[in-house]
């Protein structure tokens, strides 16, 4: 694995490890950004925190990296409604400047790209040694 992909994995790990802890340490904030149409907001926050921590741990092991990466990618898509909700209702989040709420959506797309780039190897880069002549 290249150094740049390892750095990408480090970013993904840190994002989800500290984010997962945040779901417990700052549960009230995370509950506040869950759109009202999603039931059992507190349970959803705790569940997503557990999934973030499990995914962060999973990408550290080569045997589970791909599955954990896919899980984190899907989880990131699943939490998109919270970021959209914040962006659509900035009056509910006066501590955040409106441009920052829009930037969260851009960061989310960048995070998805980072997950995909660091987890999935490029095609055509098969490195098994050749056997035989030529």
Backbone as JSON Lines, residues from 0, in Angstrom:
{"i":0,"aa":"X","n":[0.85,-1.17,0.0],"ca":[0.0,0.0,0.0],"c":[0.9,1.24,0.0]}
{"i":1,"aa":"X","n":[0.55,2.21,-0.81],"ca":[1.37,3.41,-0.92],"c":[1.22,4.29,0.31]}
{"i":2,"aa":"X","n":[2.17,5.16,0.5],"ca":[2.13,6.09,1.62],"c":[0.88,6.98,1.55]}
{"i":3,"aa":"X","n":[0.54,7.44,0.35],"ca":[-0.64,8.31,0.23],"c":[-1.93,7.57,0.61]}
{"i":4,"aa":"X","n":[-2.02,6.3,0.25],"ca":[-3.22,5.53,0.65],"c":[-3.23,5.29,2.15]}
{"i":5,"aa":"X","n":[-2.07,5.07,2.73],"ca":[-2.0,4.93,4.19],"c":[-2.43,6.22,4.87]}
{"i":6,"aa":"X","n":[-2.01,7.34,4.32],"ca":[-2.46,8.63,4.88],"c":[-3.97,8.78,4.73]}
{"i":7,"aa":"X","n":[-4.5,8.36,3.58],"ca":[-5.95,8.39,3.38],"c":[-6.67,7.53,4.4]}
{"i":8,"aa":"X","n":[-6.14,6.33,4.65],"ca":[-6.71,5.47,5.68],"c":[-6.64,6.13,7.05]}
{"i":9,"aa":"X","n":[-5.55,6.83,7.31],"ca":[-5.4,7.54,8.58],"c":[-6.46,8.61,8.75]}
{"i":10,"aa":"X","n":[-6.73,9.34,7.67],"ca":[-7.79,10.37,7.72],"c":[-9.14,9.72,7.98]}
{"i":11,"aa":"X","n":[-9.43,8.64,7.25],"ca":[-10.72,7.95,7.42],"c":[-10.82,7.41,8.84]}
{"i":12,"aa":"X","n":[-9.75,6.77,9.32],"ca":[-9.77,6.23,10.68],"c":[-10.03,7.35,11.69]}
{"i":13,"aa":"X","n":[-9.27,8.44,11.63],"ca":[-9.42,9.53,12.59],"c":[-10.83,10.13,12.54]}
{"i":14,"aa":"X","n":[-11.34,10.32,11.32],"ca":[-12.67,10.92,11.16],"c":[-13.73,10.08,11.89]}
{"i":15,"aa":"X","n":[-13.69,8.79,11.65],"ca":[-14.72,7.93,12.22],"c":[-14.45,7.55,13.67]}
{"i":16,"aa":"X","n":[-13.2,7.42,14.05],"ca":[-12.88,7.12,15.44],"c":[-13.32,8.26,16.35]}
{"i":17,"aa":"X","n":[-12.89,9.48,16.02],"ca":[-13.26,10.62,16.86],"c":[-14.73,10.99,16.7]}
{"i":18,"aa":"X","n":[-15.25,10.82,15.48],"ca":[-16.68,11.04,15.27],"c":[-17.53,10.06,16.06]}
{"i":19,"aa":"X","n":[-17.1,8.8,16.1],"ca":[-17.82,7.79,16.87],"c":[-17.83,8.12,18.35]}
{"i":20,"aa":"X","n":[-16.69,8.55,18.87],"ca":[-16.64,8.97,20.27],"c":[-17.57,10.17,20.5]}
{"i":21,"aa":"X","n":[-17.57,11.08,19.54],"ca":[-18.44,12.26,19.64],"c":[-19.91,11.91,19.74]}
{"i":22,"aa":"X","n":[-20.32,10.82,19.11],"ca":[-21.73,10.41,19.18],"c":[-22.15,10.08,20.61]}
{"i":23,"aa":"X","n":[-21.2,9.73,21.44],"ca":[-21.5,9.44,22.85],"c":[-21.2,10.64,23.74]}
{"i":24,"aa":"X","n":[-20.07,11.3,23.52],"ca":[-19.67,12.43,24.36],"c":[-20.53,13.67,24.11]}
{"i":25,"aa":"X","n":[-21.0,13.84,22.88],"ca":[-21.82,15.0,22.5],"c":[-23.15,14.54,21.94]}
{"i":26,"aa":"X","n":[-23.73,13.54,22.56],"ca":[-24.96,12.94,22.03],"c":[-26.07,13.96,21.83]}
{"i":27,"aa":"X","n":[-26.18,14.92,22.73],"ca":[-27.24,15.92,22.6],"c":[-27.14,16.7,21.3]}
{"i":28,"aa":"X","n":[-25.93,17.08,20.93],"ca":[-25.75,17.79,19.66],"c":[-26.15,16.91,18.49]}
{"i":29,"aa":"X","n":[-25.66,15.67,18.48],"ca":[-25.97,14.79,17.36],"c":[-27.46,14.49,17.27]}
{"i":30,"aa":"X","n":[-28.12,14.36,18.42],"ca":[-29.57,14.17,18.41],"c":[-30.26,15.39,17.79]}
{"i":31,"aa":"X","n":[-29.74,16.59,18.07],"ca":[-30.36,17.81,17.56],"c":[-30.28,17.95,16.05]}
{"i":32,"aa":"X","n":[-29.34,17.27,15.4],"ca":[-29.24,17.41,13.94],"c":[-29.94,16.29,13.19]}
{"i":33,"aa":"X","n":[-30.5,15.33,13.91],"ca":[-31.27,14.28,13.26],"c":[-32.59,14.89,12.8]}
{"i":34,"aa":"X","n":[-32.91,14.77,11.52],"ca":[-34.18,15.33,11.04],"c":[-35.37,14.74,11.79]}
{"i":35,"aa":"X","n":[-36.4,15.55,12.02],"ca":[-37.54,15.08,12.81],"c":[-38.29,13.89,12.22]}
{"i":36,"aa":"X","n":[-38.15,13.65,10.94],"ca":[-38.86,12.51,10.34],"c":[-38.16,11.17,10.6]}
{"i":37,"aa":"X","n":[-36.99,11.2,11.23],"ca":[-36.3,9.96,11.58],"c":[-36.65,9.61,13.03]}
{"i":38,"aa":"X","n":[-37.28,8.47,13.26],"ca":[-37.7,8.12,14.62],"c":[-36.53,7.69,15.5]}
{"i":39,"aa":"X","n":[-36.74,7.77,16.8],"ca":[-35.78,7.3,17.8],"c":[-34.39,7.9,17.57]}
{"i":40,"aa":"X","n":[-34.34,9.22,17.55],"ca":[-33.1,9.93,17.21],"c":[-31.93,9.53,18.1]}
{"i":41,"aa":"X","n":[-32.15,9.43,19.39],"ca":[-31.05,9.1,20.3],"c":[-30.5,7.7,20.0]}
{"i":42,"aa":"X","n":[-31.38,6.75,19.76],"ca":[-30.93,5.4,19.43],"c":[-30.16,5.39,18.11]}
{"i":43,"aa":"X","n":[-30.63,6.17,17.15],"ca":[-29.94,6.26,15.85],"c":[-28.55,6.86,16.04]}
{"i":44,"aa":"X","n":[-28.43,7.87,16.89],"ca":[-27.13,8.49,17.15],"c":[-26.18,7.48,17.79]}
{"i":45,"aa":"X","n":[-26.65,6.76,18.79],"ca":[-25.8,5.77,19.44],"c":[-25.42,4.64,18.47]}
{"i":46,"aa":"X","n":[-26.38,4.17,17.69],"ca":[-26.1,3.11,16.73],"c":[-25.07,3.57,15.7]}
{"i":47,"aa":"X","n":[-25.24,4.78,15.18],"ca":[-24.27,5.26,14.19],"c":[-22.9,5.46,14.83]}
{"i":48,"aa":"X","n":[-22.85,5.84,16.11],"ca":[-21.57,5.95,16.81],"c":[-20.87,4.61,16.93]}
{"i":49,"aa":"X","n":[-21.63,3.58,17.27],"ca":[-21.06,2.23,17.35],"c":[-20.55,1.8,15.97]}
{"i":50,"aa":"X","n":[-21.33,2.08,14.94],"ca":[-20.92,1.7,13.58],"c":[-19.66,2.46,13.15]}
{"i":51,"aa":"X","n":[-19.56,3.72,13.53],"ca":[-18.35,4.49,13.19],"c":[-17.13,3.89,13.88]}
{"i":52,"aa":"X","n":[-17.26,3.57,15.15],"ca":[-16.12,2.99,15.88],"c":[-15.75,1.62,15.33]}
{"i":53,"aa":"X","n":[-16.74,0.8,15.03],"ca":[-16.47,-0.53,14.46],"c":[-15.82,-0.41,13.09]}
{"i":54,"aa":"X","n":[-16.3,0.52,12.28],"ca":[-15.71,0.72,10.96],"c":[-14.29,1.23,11.04]}
{"i":55,"aa":"X","n":[-14.04,2.15,11.97],"ca":[-12.68,2.67,12.15],"c":[-11.74,1.54,12.54]}
{"i":56,"aa":"X","n":[-12.18,0.68,13.45],"ca":[-11.35,-0.46,13.84],"c":[-11.18,-1.43,12.67]}
{"i":57,"aa":"X","n":[-12.24,-1.63,11.91],"ca":[-12.21,-2.58,10.81],"c":[-11.26,-2.21,9.69]}
{"i":58,"aa":"X","n":[-11.1,-0.92,9.42],"ca":[-10.2,-0.55,8.31],"c":[-8.73,-0.73,8.68]}
{"i":59,"aa":"X","n":[-8.45,-0.94,9.96],"ca":[-7.06,-1.14,10.37],"c":[-6.55,-2.54,10.01]}
{"i":60,"aa":"X","n":[-7.45,-3.48,9.85],"ca":[-7.07,-4.86,9.56],"c":[-7.26,-5.17,8.08]}
{"i":61,"aa":"X","n":[-6.21,-5.63,7.41],"ca":[-6.35,-5.92,5.98],"c":[-7.48,-6.9,5.67]}
{"i":62,"aa":"X","n":[-7.73,-7.86,6.57],"ca":[-8.78,-8.85,6.32],"c":[-10.18,-8.24,6.33]}
{"i":63,"aa":"X","n":[-10.38,-7.17,7.07],"ca":[-11.72,-6.57,7.19],"c":[-11.8,-5.19,6.54]}
{"i":64,"aa":"X","n":[-10.71,-4.72,5.96],"ca":[-10.66,-3.35,5.44],"c":[-11.73,-3.06,4.4]}
{"i":65,"aa":"X","n":[-11.87,-3.96,3.42],"ca":[-12.84,-3.69,2.35],"c":[-14.26,-3.65,2.9]}
{"i":66,"aa":"X","n":[-14.63,-4.63,3.72],"ca":[-15.99,-4.66,4.28],"c":[-16.23,-3.44,5.17]}
{"i":67,"aa":"X","n":[-15.25,-3.1,5.99],"ca":[-15.39,-1.92,6.86],"c":[-15.5,-0.66,6.03]}
{"i":68,"aa":"X","n":[-14.71,-0.57,4.97],"ca":[-14.77,0.6,4.1],"c":[-16.12,0.75,3.42]}
{"i":69,"aa":"X","n":[-16.65,-0.37,2.94],"ca":[-17.98,-0.34,2.33],"c":[-19.01,0.1,3.37]}
{"i":70,"aa":"X","n":[-18.89,-0.44,4.58],"ca":[-19.81,-0.05,5.66],"c":[-19.71,1.43,5.98]}
{"i":71,"aa":"X","n":[-18.5,1.96,6.06],"ca":[-18.33,3.39,6.35],"c":[-18.84,4.26,5.2]}
{"i":72,"aa":"X","n":[-18.65,3.8,3.99],"ca":[-19.16,4.54,2.83],"c":[-20.69,4.61,2.9]}
{"i":73,"aa":"X","n":[-21.32,3.46,3.15],"ca":[-22.78,3.42,3.25],"c":[-23.28,4.22,4.45]}
{"i":74,"aa":"X","n":[-22.58,4.14,5.57],"ca":[-22.95,4.91,6.75],"c":[-22.89,6.41,6.46]}
{"i":75,"aa":"X","n":[-21.86,6.82,5.75],"ca":[-21.74,8.23,5.39],"c":[-22.92,8.68,4.54]}
{"i":76,"aa":"X","n":[-23.34,7.83,3.62],"ca":[-24.54,8.16,2.83],"c":[-25.78,8.24,3.73]}
{"i":77,"aa":"X","n":[-25.86,7.35,4.71],"ca":[-27.03,7.31,5.59],"c":[-27.14,8.53,6.49]}
{"i":78,"aa":"X","n":[-26.0,9.14,6.84],"ca":[-26.07,10.3,7.73],"c":[-26.19,11.61,6.95]}
{"i":79,"aa":"X","n":[-26.21,11.52,5.62],"ca":[-26.36,12.72,4.8],"c":[-27.61,13.53,5.15]}
{"i":80,"aa":"X","n":[-28.74,12.91,5.45],"ca":[-29.91,13.72,5.8],"c":[-29.66,14.68,6.97]}
{"i":81,"aa":"X","n":[-28.82,14.32,7.91],"ca":[-28.52,15.23,9.03],"c":[-27.81,16.48,8.53]}
{"i":82,"aa":"X","n":[-26.86,16.31,7.62],"ca":[-26.15,17.47,7.1],"c":[-27.05,18.32,6.21]}
{"i":83,"aa":"X","n":[-27.91,17.68,5.43],"ca":[-28.86,18.42,4.6],"c":[-29.83,19.17,5.49]}
{"i":84,"aa":"X","n":[-30.3,18.54,6.55],"ca":[-31.22,19.18,7.5],"c":[-30.6,20.44,8.1]}
{"i":85,"aa":"X","n":[-29.35,20.33,8.51],"ca":[-28.67,21.51,9.07],"c":[-28.57,22.61,8.02]}
{"i":86,"aa":"X","n":[-28.25,22.26,6.79],"ca":[-28.1,23.23,5.71],"c":[-29.44,23.89,5.38]}
{"i":87,"aa":"X","n":[-30.52,23.11,5.42],"ca":[-31.85,23.64,5.09],"c":[-32.44,24.47,6.22]}
{"i":88,"aa":"X","n":[-31.98,24.27,7.45],"ca":[-32.55,24.96,8.61],"c":[-31.45,25.63,9.44]}
{"i":89,"aa":"X","n":[-30.74,26.59,8.86],"ca":[-29.63,27.22,9.59],"c":[-30.1,27.98,10.83]}
{"i":90,"aa":"X","n":[-31.34,28.39,10.85],"ca":[-31.86,29.11,12.02],"c":[-31.88,28.23,13.28]}
{"i":91,"aa":"X","n":[-31.91,26.92,13.1],"ca":[-31.89,26.01,14.23],"c":[-30.48,25.78,14.78]}
{"i":92,"aa":"X","n":[-29.48,26.24,14.04],"ca":[-28.08,26.01,14.42],"c":[-27.31,27.34,14.36]}
{"i":93,"aa":"X","n":[-27.7,28.31,15.2],"ca":[-27.1,29.65,15.11],"c":[-25.61,29.67,15.44]}
{"i":94,"aa":"X","n":[-25.1,28.65,16.1],"ca":[-23.66,28.61,16.43],"c":[-22.8,28.32,15.21]}
{"i":95,"aa":"X","n":[-23.42,27.9,14.11],"ca":[-22.67,27.57,12.9],"c":[-22.96,28.6,11.82]}
{"i":96,"aa":"X","n":[-21.93,29.23,11.27],"ca":[-22.16,30.15,10.14],"c":[-22.77,29.38,8.96]}
{"i":97,"aa":"X","n":[-23.68,30.02,8.25],"ca":[-24.36,29.34,7.14],"c":[-23.39,28.76,6.11]}
{"i":98,"aa":"X","n":[-22.32,29.48,5.73],"ca":[-21.4,28.86,4.76],"c":[-20.78,27.56,5.27]}
{"i":99,"aa":"X","n":[-20.6,27.46,6.57],"ca":[-20.04,26.23,7.14],"c":[-21.01,25.06,6.98]}
{"i":100,"aa":"X","n":[-22.31,25.35,7.08],"ca":[-23.31,24.29,6.92],"c":[-23.3,23.75,5.5]}
{"i":101,"aa":"X","n":[-23.1,24.62,4.52],"ca":[-22.98,24.16,3.14],"c":[-21.66,23.42,2.92]}
{"i":102,"aa":"X","n":[-20.62,23.9,3.58],"ca":[-19.3,23.26,3.44],"c":[-19.33,21.84,3.98]}
{"i":103,"aa":"X","n":[-20.18,21.58,4.97],"ca":[-20.28,20.21,5.52],"c":[-20.67,19.22,4.43]}
{"i":104,"aa":"X","n":[-21.53,19.65,3.52],"ca":[-21.94,18.76,2.43],"c":[-20.78,18.5,1.47]}
{"i":105,"aa":"X","n":[-19.98,19.52,1.21],"ca":[-18.81,19.35,0.34],"c":[-17.8,18.42,1.02]}
{"i":106,"aa":"X","n":[-17.59,18.62,2.32],"ca":[-16.67,17.76,3.07],"c":[-17.16,16.32,3.04]}
{"i":107,"aa":"X","n":[-18.46,16.14,3.1],"ca":[-19.01,14.79,3.07],"c":[-18.7,14.1,1.74]}
{"i":108,"aa":"X","n":[-18.82,14.83,0.65],"ca":[-18.47,14.25,-0.66],"c":[-16.97,13.93,-0.7]}
{"i":109,"aa":"X","n":[-16.15,14.82,-0.16],"ca":[-14.7,14.57,-0.11],"c":[-14.4,13.34,0.76]}
{"i":110,"aa":"X","n":[-15.12,13.19,1.84],"ca":[-14.92,12.03,2.71],"c":[-15.28,10.74,1.97]}
{"i":111,"aa":"X","n":[-16.38,10.75,1.24],"ca":[-16.76,9.58,0.45],"c":[-15.66,9.22,-0.54]}
{"i":112,"aa":"X","n":[-15.11,10.24,-1.2],"ca":[-14.03,10.01,-2.16],"c":[-12.79,9.45,-1.44]}
{"i":113,"aa":"X","n":[-12.48,9.97,-0.27],"ca":[-11.32,9.51,0.48],"c":[-11.5,8.06,0.92]}
{"i":114,"aa":"X","n":[-12.69,7.72,1.35],"ca":[-12.97,6.33,1.75],"c":[-12.75,5.42,0.55]}
{"i":115,"aa":"X","n":[-13.39,5.75,-0.56],"ca":[-13.3,4.91,-1.75],"c":[-11.85,4.8,-2.23]}
{"i":116,"aa":"X","n":[-11.15,5.9,-2.27],"ca":[-9.78,5.92,-2.79],"c":[-8.83,5.12,-1.9]}
{"i":117,"aa":"X","n":[-9.0,5.26,-0.59],"ca":[-8.05,4.6,0.3],"c":[-8.38,3.14,0.58]}
{"i":118,"aa":"X","n":[-9.61,2.75,0.38],"ca":[-10.03,1.38,0.68],"c":[-9.91,0.46,-0.53]}
{"i":119,"aa":"X","n":[-10.34,0.94,-1.69],"ca":[-10.37,0.09,-2.87],"c":[-9.12,0.29,-3.7]}
{"i":120,"aa":"X","n":[-8.38,-0.8,-3.96],"ca":[-7.17,-0.66,-4.78],"c":[-7.52,-0.34,-6.22]}
{"i":121,"aa":"X","n":[-6.6,0.31,-6.88],"ca":[-6.81,0.64,-8.29],"c":[-6.82,-0.64,-9.11]}
{"i":122,"aa":"X","n":[-7.64,-0.67,-10.14],"ca":[-7.71,-1.83,-11.03],"c":[-6.45,-1.88,-11.88]}
{"i":123,"aa":"X","n":[-6.06,-3.08,-12.26],"ca":[-4.91,-3.24,-13.12],"c":[-3.58,-3.18,-12.4]}
{"i":124,"aa":"X","n":[-3.6,-3.19,-11.08],"ca":[-2.37,-3.1,-10.32],"c":[-2.08,-4.4,-9.59]}
{"i":125,"aa":"X","n":[-2.38,-5.51,-10.25],"ca":[-2.17,-6.82,-9.67],"c":[-0.67,-7.05,-9.53]}
{"i":126,"aa":"X","n":[-0.22,-7.41,-8.36],"ca":[1.22,-7.46,-8.11],"c":[1.77,-8.86,-7.86]}
{"i":127,"aa":"X","n":[1.02,-9.9,-8.19],"ca":[1.54,-11.24,-7.99],"c":[2.7,-11.46,-8.94]}
{"i":128,"aa":"X","n":[3.81,-12.02,-8.44],"ca":[4.96,-12.22,-9.31],"c":[4.66,-13.2,-10.45]}
{"i":129,"aa":"X","n":[5.31,-12.96,-11.57],"ca":[5.12,-13.84,-12.71],"c":[5.89,-15.13,-12.5]}
{"i":130,"aa":"X","n":[5.34,-16.18,-13.02],"ca":[6.0,-17.48,-12.95],"c":[6.28,-17.94,-14.37]}
{"i":131,"aa":"X","n":[7.45,-18.45,-14.6],"ca":[7.78,-18.99,-15.92],"c":[8.73,-18.09,-16.67]}
{"i":132,"aa":"X","n":[8.88,-18.37,-17.97],"ca":[9.78,-17.61,-18.83],"c":[9.08,-16.36,-19.34]}
{"i":133,"aa":"X","n":[9.84,-15.48,-19.89],"ca":[9.36,-14.24,-20.5],"c":[9.02,-13.29,-19.48]}
